[in-house]
Amino acid sequence: MIKYIITTIFALVFSFNTFANTSWDDILNAKKAPQNWLTHHGSLDGHRFSGLDDINKKNVKKLKVAWTAMIGGIEGGGIWDHAGLEGTPIVEDGFMYVTDGWGSVYKFDATKNGKLVWKMNPDTDHDFPGAVTCCGINNRGVALIDNKVVSHTLDGRLIVTNKDSGEIEQEVQLADASIAEVITAAPLVVKNSAITGVAGAEYGIRGWLHSTNLADGSKNWRTYTIPAPDEPGGDTWKQGPEAHSKDAWMHGGGSTWVVGSYDPDLDVIYWGVGNPGPDWDNEYRPGDNLYSNSVLALDADSGKIKWYFQYTPNDPYDFDGVNEQTLVDAKIFGKKTKAVLHADRNGFAYALDRESGKFLWGTPFVKKLDWTAGLDKYTGRPLDYDPNKDVQRYVPSSSAFRAQPEATSCPGNMGGKNWPPTAYDPDRNMYYIPVIESCAMHVNVPQEKEWVAREFWLGGGPKMGPQITGSVTAMDVNSGKVVAKYDMDYPQLGGLVATKGGLVFSSHPDGTIVALDSDNLKELWAFETNTGVNAPPITFEAGGKQYVAILAGLGGAWPKWFVGSTPGLEKVQPGQTLYVFGL
Amino acid sequence: MKINIILKVLFLVLMYNNAYSQPPKFDYGLSTYKKGNCMGCHKWHGDGGPGYGGAALSLRETGLDKEQLITIIECGRPGTNMPFFDKKAYVDDRCFGMKFSDFEGDDKNRPLQAKSFLNKRQIEAVVDFIINDLQGQKVSKDYCLKFFGKPTRSCEGL
């Protein structure tokens, strides 16, 4: 009888929640409702940590497929012969929201084995943006607020969809594909606004972050990541040998294609900024090239930059600093600190004081790093950075420049680590990093030709070098030391989630999904999807039962540009499946 | 009234002719160009230039003849990002008299394998496509429409 009453109460509560709006309070308190996966990183601090522990070290071996769903949108467009799946599913009250590469949103009922509730197809232009997206046809997911599902499309729109009906309520054109601006990142909802990042540095865009008022679609603010000459930081873009390089800042890159994090106490948004352009010709753009390869701390209401920290000034390597920012209140060197963590393409993981931007520690998380001898322990600047020079060489044998057009660096241009997200376990104070263990060659081709819209703006390119492998690496946040590695034959191209059950879920790009022990990264469970996995796993609860979900479908830049350095990955076929596992 | 009907019929005939006078023609060479990911580096327009695949040569400006193009596609260009598409390349000595064992320990020059192999028929078709549609020609609207298979904003302004 008691069981019957509890079940009835649960059903009533659940049924009530089905129709509930997503309030800002719900988002702020996402960790208190671990049955949901309410924001891109699970919570606004970017932890990708779930408080669920029904699936744990003791029973994870019994994990099996609960249900699957086929996702559409695999067709190609532009220069791409297929689209990929890189999205993070969002779950609220048993309903799951997933995107495909072309920005269609699918709402599944996870309590009914994934029955499709609705699909919203935004009718994305395939060929025009598809011809200029550097790194695949991708869309990394949605955000929820009120009765809205907020998403992006590759052709540059912000779409607001009614959560119940799946009908589009609002569309706002934000990015301009005629100058190669495209959008692949998920939006970040802060209060009643959606924050949008843009991609396109490889085509010489001037990067930005844009805040849209979700009430009426109007602009709250747009902050450019590359300052104009009369703005602070504008003097870090000097003229190079070519006359047209006096306007280098106008095509300076600084994309923002990975979603940021938000600290409600400080009312600050933290967002990584990508590489400067042209990528491989830093002689074209003497100076530190702010705010490329930096983290920006921005006032949420005005978009004003409060502070910045630059990881790789005057970058000659394509060490895109766009990766996610993880906000932790943790012991660092034994002292409780409000910090922001970041694992960069340049191979270093960083901890900064997130109130001031002060450098706390920086440690290599890759096995081999040779482009600089280390980081200055006070400033965090690369030790081989020369403040008296406008054009940086770092370790000269590692960087390509006009007098030395080829060179090899470790890590290579893909990192280190690329966009696939890290996870942070607050119980263990442990930072888990999906790693690309790589070296790659760089080729400098002087950027003598003026910028042309929709033409690559690279000043060279990468060249395949030695075979690239990968790992999942665990780092102790207190000390900034690597404490464990799970070695992989291929780079980790999907991202991670950590759980209170003592597990880290991860994937191999040739199709294996694995569960690792949070304490030592030993593999405890594996499942073979036999397609590429380029998306992060999440965990949630539906009908009182914990599940793990992940999209499987070959995507990203790797299949097109980098298979030459990962023999065997060329055999991986595109896919389009949502996997959900349960005990 | 009669004139009106005649005009309407004439209009429909013209529309029909316009729509169907040049039906899209399947080009095995173009299809192979896409399948082989040639466009990844040489671009959809074939003019090459810098890219994530490296600085690819222009197939519109290339002076290579048919036999030379076939050799480069079959064997790639060791030391560059141009991969080999022949399954047997460097397994036996058909490519420049060299085998994989000749490149051991030489990461800089080792031949790179293509994403997918092409057979002899496919390689010849893609070479014919390069010679007939790219070599010595400027990018045109007709070519753009042929590549994308339908009108797209990418072809505007050509």
Chai-1 contact restraints between the chains, C-beta under 6 A:
chainA,res_idxA,chainB,res_idxB,connection_type,confidence,min_distance_angstrom,max_distance_angstrom,comment,restraint_id
A,I79,B,M39,contact,1.0,0.0,6.0,A-B,restraint_1
A,I79,B,W44,contact,1.0,0.0,6.0,A-B,restraint_2
A,D127,B,F148,contact,1.0,0.0,6.0,A-B,restraint_3
A,D127,B,T152,contact,1.0,0.0,6.0,A-B,restraint_4
A,D127,B,S154,contact,1.0,0.0,6.0,A-B,restraint_5
A,F128,B,T152,contact,1.0,0.0,6.0,A-B,restraint_6
A,F128,B,R153,contact,1.0,0.0,6.0,A-B,restraint_7
A,F128,B,S154,contact,1.0,0.0,6.0,A-B,restraint_8
A,A131,B,S154,contact,1.0,0.0,6.0,A-B,restraint_9
A,V445,B,P50,contact,1.0,0.0,6.0,A-B,restraint_10
A,V445,B,A55,contact,1.0,0.0,6.0,A-B,restraint_11
A,F456,B,P50,contact,1.0,0.0,6.0,A-B,restraint_12
A,F456,B,G51,contact,1.0,0.0,6.0,A-B,restraint_13
A,L458,B,P50,contact,1.0,0.0,6.0,A-B,restraint_14
A,G461,B,P50,contact,1.0,0.0,6.0,A-B,restraint_15
A,G461,B,G51,contact,1.0,0.0,6.0,A-B,restraint_16
A,G461,B,G54,contact,1.0,0.0,6.0,A-B,restraint_17
A,G461,B,A55,contact,1.0,0.0,6.0,A-B,restraint_18
A,K463,B,G54,contact,1.0,0.0,6.0,A-B,restraint_19
A,K463,B,N81,contact,1.0,0.0,6.0,A-B,restraint_20
A,M464,B,L112,contact,1.0,0.0,6.0,A-B,restraint_21
A,G465,B,D107,contact,1.0,0.0,6.0,A-B,restraint_22
A,P466,B,D107,contact,1.0,0.0,6.0,A-B,restraint_23
A,K560,B,G40,contact,1.0,0.0,6.0,A-B,restraint_24
A,W561,B,Y52,contact,1.0,0.0,6.0,A-B,restraint_25
A,W561,B,G53,contact,1.0,0.0,6.0,A-B,restraint_26
A,V563,B,K115,contact,1.0,0.0,6.0,A-B,restraint_27
A,G564,B,L112,contact,1.0,0.0,6.0,A-B,restraint_28
A,E570,B,K115,contact,1.0,0.0,6.0,A-B,restraint_29
